[in-house]
C-alpha cells in the first residue's frame, strides 16, 4: 500500500495535487474538509455543529474527524492506498491514524509537506473565495486558519520527522512542476 499524508497550510494545493495523485496512483482520497462539507450539505447534526466551527476557521474535534477517517479506512482497506488530505491536523490525530492503520497491519509511507509562504496562500484563497464563495475564504477567517495551522497543526511535522517520514517540497510553481516534485519524493520510498 502507498499511504501518503499530503500536508501544508490552507491553500497550499493539497486538494489540487490530490487529484493528480489519485489519477496516477489509483489511491483513495480522504479529505476531512470534503467529508465535513458533505455533512454540512446533508444538514446532518454533525454538519450543523461543524459548520459553525469551520466558518470561524477553527478545528473540529479530534474525536469527530478520527471517527470519520476510521470508517473510511475500514471501508477501503483493500485499495492500493490512501491520500490523507487535511488530516492529520493535530498530533493526537497523527497518533490515532497510526493506530488505526496498525490495527490493519498498515502504515503511513511518507508525509509530503507543500511549503508555501503566507502571502501566496492568502492570494490563492481570496481568489478562490471570489470565484466560488467558499464560506471560509475571506480575510479574517483565512488569518485565523493560518494561526490555527501554526499553533495546532505544524507540530504534526515533528511527529513525522521523528519517524523519518517527513518530505518537504517547494509548493510554488505550476501544478505540474509541483506534482513532479511530489513524484520524486514518492520514488524514494516506493
Ligand atoms: P480543508 O477543506 O482541509 O481546508 P484547508 O486545509 O484550509 O485547505 P484548502 O482546501 O483551503 O486548501 P488546499 O491546500 O487543499 O489547496 P487547494 O488545492 O484547494 O478544511 C476546512 C476546515 O474544515 C478547517 O478549517 C477545519 O475547520 C475543518 N477540518 C478539516 N479537516 C480537519 C481535521 N483533520 N481536523 C479538524 N478540523 C478539520 O488550492 C487552493 C487554491 O489555490 C485553489 O483555488 C487552487 O486552484 C489554487 N492553486 C492550487 N495550486 C496552485 C498553484 N500551484 N499555483 C497557483 N494556484 C494554485
py3Dmol code that shows the C-alpha trace and the ligand (Angstrom):
import py3Dmol

protein = """\
ATOM      1  CA  UNK A   1       0.000   0.000   0.000  1.00  0.00           C
ATOM      2  CA  UNK A   2       1.083   3.576  -0.681  1.00  0.00           C
ATOM      3  CA  UNK A   3      -0.263   5.782   2.113  1.00  0.00           C
ATOM      4  CA  UNK A   4       0.532   9.474   1.704  1.00  0.00           C
ATOM      5  CA  UNK A   5      -0.116  12.281   4.153  1.00  0.00           C
ATOM      6  CA  UNK A   6      -0.369  15.410   1.996  1.00  0.00           C
ATOM      7  CA  UNK A   7       0.321  18.278   4.355  1.00  0.00           C
ATOM      8  CA  UNK A   8       0.602  22.056   4.234  1.00  0.00           C
ATOM      9  CA  UNK A   9      -1.142  25.280   5.204  1.00  0.00           C
ATOM     10  CA  UNK A  10      -4.627  26.191   3.938  1.00  0.00           C
ATOM     11  CA  UNK A  11      -4.424  26.930   0.217  1.00  0.00           C
ATOM     12  CA  UNK A  12      -1.078  25.206  -0.282  1.00  0.00           C
ATOM     13  CA  UNK A  13      -2.535  22.979  -3.020  1.00  0.00           C
ATOM     14  CA  UNK A  14      -3.328  19.745  -1.163  1.00  0.00           C
ATOM     15  CA  UNK A  15      -6.677  19.231  -2.906  1.00  0.00           C
ATOM     16  CA  UNK A  16      -5.258  20.161  -6.319  1.00  0.00           C
ATOM     17  CA  UNK A  17      -2.327  17.756  -6.031  1.00  0.00           C
ATOM     18  CA  UNK A  18      -4.545  15.011  -4.561  1.00  0.00           C
ATOM     19  CA  UNK A  19      -6.493  14.900  -7.833  1.00  0.00           C
ATOM     20  CA  UNK A  20      -3.294  14.222  -9.791  1.00  0.00           C
ATOM     21  CA  UNK A  21      -2.104  11.615  -7.289  1.00  0.00           C
ATOM     22  CA  UNK A  22      -5.436   9.773  -7.472  1.00  0.00           C
ATOM     23  CA  UNK A  23      -5.254   9.695 -11.267  1.00  0.00           C
ATOM     24  CA  UNK A  24      -1.695   8.385 -11.353  1.00  0.00           C
ATOM     25  CA  UNK A  25      -1.531   6.006  -8.377  1.00  0.00           C
ATOM     26  CA  UNK A  26      -5.237   4.999  -8.077  1.00  0.00           C
ATOM     27  CA  UNK A  27      -5.355   5.875  -4.405  1.00  0.00           C
ATOM     28  CA  UNK A  28      -8.422   6.572  -2.263  1.00  0.00           C
ATOM     29  CA  UNK A  29      -8.737  10.276  -1.395  1.00  0.00           C
ATOM     30  CA  UNK A  30      -9.590  11.013   2.237  1.00  0.00           C
ATOM     31  CA  UNK A  31     -10.134  14.749   2.731  1.00  0.00           C
ATOM     32  CA  UNK A  32     -11.597  15.573   6.127  1.00  0.00           C
ATOM     33  CA  UNK A  33     -12.569  19.031   4.806  1.00  0.00           C
ATOM     34  CA  UNK A  34     -14.575  17.439   1.964  1.00  0.00           C
ATOM     35  CA  UNK A  35     -16.144  14.878   4.315  1.00  0.00           C
ATOM     36  CA  UNK A  36     -17.202  17.655   6.694  1.00  0.00           C
ATOM     37  CA  UNK A  37     -18.584  19.784   3.830  1.00  0.00           C
ATOM     38  CA  UNK A  38     -20.680  16.750   2.715  1.00  0.00           C
ATOM     39  CA  UNK A  39     -22.126  16.546   6.236  1.00  0.00           C
ATOM     40  CA  UNK A  40     -22.948  20.266   6.061  1.00  0.00           C
ATOM     41  CA  UNK A  41     -24.611  19.871   2.651  1.00  0.00           C
ATOM     42  CA  UNK A  42     -26.690  16.964   4.004  1.00  0.00           C
ATOM     43  CA  UNK A  43     -27.568  19.093   7.069  1.00  0.00           C
ATOM     44  CA  UNK A  44     -26.761  16.259   9.490  1.00  0.00           C
ATOM     45  CA  UNK A  45     -26.382  17.035  13.224  1.00  0.00           C
ATOM     46  CA  UNK A  46     -22.625  16.656  12.800  1.00  0.00           C
ATOM     47  CA  UNK A  47     -22.675  19.007   9.798  1.00  0.00           C
ATOM     48  CA  UNK A  48     -24.656  21.669  11.641  1.00  0.00           C
ATOM     49  CA  UNK A  49     -22.175  21.603  14.556  1.00  0.00           C
ATOM     50  CA  UNK A  50     -19.143  21.512  12.225  1.00  0.00           C
ATOM     51  CA  UNK A  51     -20.323  24.445  10.097  1.00  0.00           C
ATOM     52  CA  UNK A  52     -20.102  26.986  12.904  1.00  0.00           C
ATOM     53  CA  UNK A  53     -16.565  25.810  13.752  1.00  0.00           C
ATOM     54  CA  UNK A  54     -15.389  25.759  10.128  1.00  0.00           C
ATOM     55  CA  UNK A  55     -16.867  29.195   9.442  1.00  0.00           C
ATOM     56  CA  UNK A  56     -14.582  30.539  12.192  1.00  0.00           C
ATOM     57  CA  UNK A  57     -11.560  28.702  10.773  1.00  0.00           C
ATOM     58  CA  UNK A  58     -11.119  26.560  13.873  1.00  0.00           C
ATOM     59  CA  UNK A  59     -10.642  22.807  14.123  1.00  0.00           C
ATOM     60  CA  UNK A  60     -13.482  20.345  14.510  1.00  0.00           C
ATOM     61  CA  UNK A  61     -12.871  17.996  17.475  1.00  0.00           C
ATOM     62  CA  UNK A  62     -10.347  15.193  17.107  1.00  0.00           C
ATOM     63  CA  UNK A  63     -12.966  12.553  18.032  1.00  0.00           C
ATOM     64  CA  UNK A  64     -15.234  13.515  15.143  1.00  0.00           C
ATOM     65  CA  UNK A  65     -12.579  13.543  12.424  1.00  0.00           C
ATOM     66  CA  UNK A  66     -10.829  10.406  13.705  1.00  0.00           C
ATOM     67  CA  UNK A  67     -14.198   8.590  13.652  1.00  0.00           C
ATOM     68  CA  UNK A  68     -14.810   9.674  10.050  1.00  0.00           C
ATOM     69  CA  UNK A  69     -11.350   8.583   8.934  1.00  0.00           C
ATOM     70  CA  UNK A  70     -11.591   5.241  10.763  1.00  0.00           C
ATOM     71  CA  UNK A  71     -14.801   4.396   8.888  1.00  0.00           C
ATOM     72  CA  UNK A  72     -13.361   5.347   5.503  1.00  0.00           C
ATOM     73  CA  UNK A  73     -10.158   3.366   6.029  1.00  0.00           C
ATOM     74  CA  UNK A  74     -12.116   0.256   7.037  1.00  0.00           C
ATOM     75  CA  UNK A  75     -14.381   0.593   4.005  1.00  0.00           C
ATOM     76  CA  UNK A  76     -11.413   0.824   1.605  1.00  0.00           C
ATOM     77  CA  UNK A  77      -8.782  -1.347   3.231  1.00  0.00           C
ATOM     78  CA  UNK A  78      -8.287  -3.417   0.066  1.00  0.00           C
ATOM     79  CA  UNK A  79      -7.376  -0.346  -2.019  1.00  0.00           C
ATOM     80  CA  UNK A  80      -3.887   0.452  -3.344  1.00  0.00           C
ATOM     81  CA  UNK A  81      -3.533   3.076  -0.642  1.00  0.00           C
ATOM     82  CA  UNK A  82      -4.791   6.388   0.681  1.00  0.00           C
ATOM     83  CA  UNK A  83      -4.097  10.085   0.307  1.00  0.00           C
ATOM     84  CA  UNK A  84      -4.800  11.851   3.565  1.00  0.00           C
ATOM     85  CA  UNK A  85      -5.586  15.483   2.659  1.00  0.00           C
ATOM     86  CA  UNK A  86      -6.086  17.910   5.541  1.00  0.00           C
ATOM     87  CA  UNK A  87      -5.665  15.084   8.065  1.00  0.00           C
ATOM     88  CA  UNK A  88      -3.933  14.683  10.484  1.00  0.00           C
ATOM     89  CA  UNK A  89      -4.152  18.267  11.731  1.00  0.00           C
ATOM     90  CA  UNK A  90      -3.128  17.669  15.340  1.00  0.00           C
ATOM     91  CA  UNK A  91      -0.536  15.399  16.939  1.00  0.00           C
ATOM     92  CA  UNK A  92      -3.415  13.448  18.546  1.00  0.00           C
ATOM     93  CA  UNK A  93      -4.892  12.831  15.077  1.00  0.00           C
ATOM     94  CA  UNK A  94      -1.491  11.667  13.790  1.00  0.00           C
ATOM     95  CA  UNK A  95      -1.187   9.150  16.641  1.00  0.00           C
ATOM     96  CA  UNK A  96      -4.745   7.922  16.098  1.00  0.00           C
ATOM     97  CA  UNK A  97      -4.122   7.485  12.364  1.00  0.00           C
ATOM     98  CA  UNK A  98      -1.076   5.313  13.065  1.00  0.00           C
ATOM     99  CA  UNK A  99      -3.133   3.223  15.498  1.00  0.00           C
ATOM    100  CA  UNK A 100      -5.990   2.702  13.031  1.00  0.00           C
ATOM    101  CA  UNK A 101      -3.551   1.670  10.282  1.00  0.00           C
ATOM    102  CA  UNK A 102      -1.516  -0.564  12.621  1.00  0.00           C
ATOM    103  CA  UNK A 103      -4.689  -2.440  13.634  1.00  0.00           C
ATOM    104  CA  UNK A 104      -4.882  -3.445   9.966  1.00  0.00           C
ATOM    105  CA  UNK A 105      -1.170  -4.142   9.580  1.00  0.00           C
ATOM    106  CA  UNK A 106      -0.582  -0.946   7.543  1.00  0.00           C
ATOM    107  CA  UNK A 107       1.407   2.268   7.988  1.00  0.00           C
ATOM    108  CA  UNK A 108       1.993   5.731   6.530  1.00  0.00           C
ATOM    109  CA  UNK A 109       4.566   5.572   3.709  1.00  0.00           C
ATOM    110  CA  UNK A 110       5.506   9.272   3.711  1.00  0.00           C
ATOM    111  CA  UNK A 111       4.323  12.752   4.602  1.00  0.00           C
ATOM    112  CA  UNK A 112       4.760  15.305   1.815  1.00  0.00           C
ATOM    113  CA  UNK A 113       4.610  18.918   3.001  1.00  0.00           C
ATOM    114  CA  UNK A 114       3.816  21.636   0.460  1.00  0.00           C
ATOM    115  CA  UNK A 115       5.799  24.676   1.585  1.00  0.00           C
ATOM    116  CA  UNK A 116       4.030  27.890   0.520  1.00  0.00           C
ATOM    117  CA  UNK A 117       4.516  31.317   2.156  1.00  0.00           C
ATOM    118  CA  UNK A 118       1.575  33.092   3.792  1.00  0.00           C
ATOM    119  CA  UNK A 119       1.285  35.894   1.204  1.00  0.00           C
ATOM    120  CA  UNK A 120       0.866  33.335  -1.608  1.00  0.00           C
ATOM    121  CA  UNK A 121      -1.758  31.239   0.208  1.00  0.00           C
ATOM    122  CA  UNK A 122      -3.714  34.377   1.128  1.00  0.00           C
ATOM    123  CA  UNK A 123      -3.730  35.457  -2.542  1.00  0.00           C
ATOM    124  CA  UNK A 124      -4.864  31.992  -3.693  1.00  0.00           C
ATOM    125  CA  UNK A 125      -7.628  31.678  -1.103  1.00  0.00           C
ATOM    126  CA  UNK A 126      -9.009  35.197  -1.664  1.00  0.00           C
ATOM    127  CA  UNK A 127      -9.163  34.448  -5.392  1.00  0.00           C
ATOM    128  CA  UNK A 128     -10.992  31.167  -4.746  1.00  0.00           C
ATOM    129  CA  UNK A 129     -13.350  32.969  -2.344  1.00  0.00           C
ATOM    130  CA  UNK A 130     -14.298  35.389  -5.125  1.00  0.00           C
ATOM    131  CA  UNK A 131     -14.758  32.569  -7.635  1.00  0.00           C
ATOM    132  CA  UNK A 132     -16.618  30.009  -5.512  1.00  0.00           C
ATOM    133  CA  UNK A 133     -17.980  31.853  -2.487  1.00  0.00           C
ATOM    134  CA  UNK A 134     -16.459  29.259  -0.112  1.00  0.00           C
ATOM    135  CA  UNK A 135     -17.534  30.495   3.326  1.00  0.00           C
ATOM    136  CA  UNK A 136     -14.100  30.357   4.998  1.00  0.00           C
ATOM    137  CA  UNK A 137     -12.166  32.034   2.150  1.00  0.00           C
ATOM    138  CA  UNK A 138     -12.322  35.623   3.452  1.00  0.00           C
ATOM    139  CA  UNK A 139      -9.573  37.755   5.020  1.00  0.00           C
ATOM    140  CA  UNK A 140     -10.417  37.392   8.707  1.00  0.00           C
ATOM    141  CA  UNK A 141     -11.138  33.643   8.576  1.00  0.00           C
ATOM    142  CA  UNK A 142      -8.040  32.982   6.438  1.00  0.00           C
ATOM    143  CA  UNK A 143      -5.936  34.765   9.084  1.00  0.00           C
ATOM    144  CA  UNK A 144      -7.456  32.561  11.771  1.00  0.00           C
ATOM    145  CA  UNK A 145      -6.912  29.398   9.693  1.00  0.00           C
ATOM    146  CA  UNK A 146      -3.246  30.330   9.342  1.00  0.00           C
ATOM    147  CA  UNK A 147      -2.919  30.946  13.096  1.00  0.00           C
ATOM    148  CA  UNK A 148      -4.588  27.620  13.851  1.00  0.00           C
ATOM    149  CA  UNK A 149      -2.220  25.954  11.372  1.00  0.00           C
ATOM    150  CA  UNK A 150       0.846  27.377  13.144  1.00  0.00           C
ATOM    151  CA  UNK A 151      -0.343  26.628  16.681  1.00  0.00           C
ATOM    152  CA  UNK A 152      -2.125  23.267  16.333  1.00  0.00           C
ATOM    153  CA  UNK A 153      -1.134  21.709  13.017  1.00  0.00           C
ATOM    154  CA  UNK A 154       2.551  22.500  12.397  1.00  0.00           C
ATOM    155  CA  UNK A 155       3.602  20.354  15.405  1.00  0.00           C
ATOM    156  CA  UNK A 156       2.497  17.345  13.313  1.00  0.00           C
ATOM    157  CA  UNK A 157       5.672  17.924  11.249  1.00  0.00           C
ATOM    158  CA  UNK A 158       7.800  16.967  14.261  1.00  0.00           C
ATOM    159  CA  UNK A 159       5.777  13.772  14.680  1.00  0.00           C
ATOM    160  CA  UNK A 160       6.668  12.575  11.163  1.00  0.00           C
ATOM    161  CA  UNK A 161      10.239  13.915  11.312  1.00  0.00           C
ATOM    162  CA  UNK A 162      10.865  11.658  14.267  1.00  0.00           C
ATOM    163  CA  UNK A 163       9.588   8.705  12.242  1.00  0.00           C
ATOM    164  CA  UNK A 164      11.802   9.712   9.267  1.00  0.00           C
ATOM    165  CA  UNK A 165       8.750  10.156   7.051  1.00  0.00           C
ATOM    166  CA  UNK A 166       8.910  13.926   6.540  1.00  0.00           C
ATOM    167  CA  UNK A 167       9.407  15.073   2.914  1.00  0.00           C
ATOM    168  CA  UNK A 168       9.132  18.866   2.462  1.00  0.00           C
ATOM    169  CA  UNK A 169       8.844  20.265  -1.061  1.00  0.00           C
ATOM    170  CA  UNK A 170       8.595  23.716  -2.608  1.00  0.00           C
ATOM    171  CA  UNK A 171       4.873  24.348  -3.203  1.00  0.00           C
ATOM    172  CA  UNK A 172       5.414  27.352  -5.507  1.00  0.00           C
ATOM    173  CA  UNK A 173       5.291  26.846  -9.273  1.00  0.00           C
ATOM    174  CA  UNK A 174       2.894  25.335 -11.772  1.00  0.00           C
ATOM    175  CA  UNK A 175       0.632  22.478 -10.692  1.00  0.00           C
ATOM    176  CA  UNK A 176       2.632  20.092 -12.940  1.00  0.00           C
ATOM    177  CA  UNK A 177       6.004  21.242 -11.569  1.00  0.00           C
ATOM    178  CA  UNK A 178       4.832  20.649  -8.013  1.00  0.00           C
ATOM    179  CA  UNK A 179       3.392  17.250  -8.938  1.00  0.00           C
ATOM    180  CA  UNK A 180       6.778  16.240 -10.404  1.00  0.00           C
ATOM    181  CA  UNK A 181       8.422  17.184  -7.075  1.00  0.00           C
ATOM    182  CA  UNK A 182       5.909  15.017  -5.190  1.00  0.00           C
ATOM    183  CA  UNK A 183       6.591  12.093  -7.537  1.00  0.00           C
ATOM    184  CA  UNK A 184      10.322  12.395  -6.789  1.00  0.00           C
ATOM    185  CA  UNK A 185       9.612  12.026  -3.069  1.00  0.00           C
ATOM    186  CA  UNK A 186       7.302   9.043  -3.640  1.00  0.00           C
ATOM    187  CA  UNK A 187      10.035   7.313  -5.677  1.00  0.00           C
ATOM    188  CA  UNK A 188      12.325   7.496  -2.634  1.00  0.00           C
ATOM    189  CA  UNK A 189      10.002   5.252  -0.599  1.00  0.00           C
ATOM    190  CA  UNK A 190       8.016   3.238  -3.133  1.00  0.00           C
TER     191      UNK A 190
END
"""
ligand_1 = """\
57
LIG
P -9.947 21.926 4.428
O -11.036 21.740 3.483
O -8.970 20.833 4.661
O -9.234 23.277 4.023
P -7.713 23.759 4.076
O -6.707 22.912 4.728
O -7.867 25.108 4.629
O -7.320 23.586 2.643
P -7.865 24.223 1.340
O -8.888 23.342 0.702
O -8.300 25.641 1.558
O -6.529 24.277 0.522
P -5.653 23.145 -0.180
O -4.318 23.063 0.465
O -6.428 21.869 -0.369
O -5.439 23.882 -1.554
P -6.274 23.744 -2.909
O -5.708 22.672 -3.752
O -7.731 23.723 -2.593
O -10.526 22.312 5.869
C -11.552 23.261 6.035
C -11.970 23.293 7.503
O -12.510 22.002 7.883
C -10.852 23.541 8.522
O -10.597 24.927 8.692
C -11.452 22.888 9.777
O -12.424 23.719 10.359
C -12.159 21.668 9.221
N -11.276 20.481 9.172
C -10.827 19.838 8.057
N -10.027 18.807 8.380
C -9.951 18.798 9.740
C -9.245 17.985 10.672
N -8.453 16.965 10.255
N -9.389 18.259 11.991
C -10.191 19.269 12.413
N -10.877 20.083 11.593
C -10.772 19.851 10.256
O -5.864 25.136 -3.592
C -6.300 26.374 -3.079
C -6.464 27.342 -4.257
O -5.190 27.567 -4.862
C -7.372 26.785 -5.374
O -8.144 27.827 -5.897
C -6.374 26.240 -6.418
O -6.890 26.294 -7.718
C -5.194 27.182 -6.238
N -3.911 26.538 -6.526
C -3.548 25.249 -6.271
N -2.286 25.018 -6.670
C -1.822 26.195 -7.170
C -0.575 26.588 -7.733
N 0.453 25.730 -7.870
N -0.421 27.875 -8.126
C -1.462 28.761 -8.004
N -2.672 28.437 -7.503
C -2.858 27.164 -7.076
"""
view = py3Dmol.view(width=600, height=400)
view.addModel(protein, "pdb")
view.setStyle({"model": 0}, {"cartoon": {"style": "trace"}})
view.addModel(ligand_1, "xyz")
view.setStyle({"model": 1}, {"stick": {}})
view.zoomTo()
view.show()
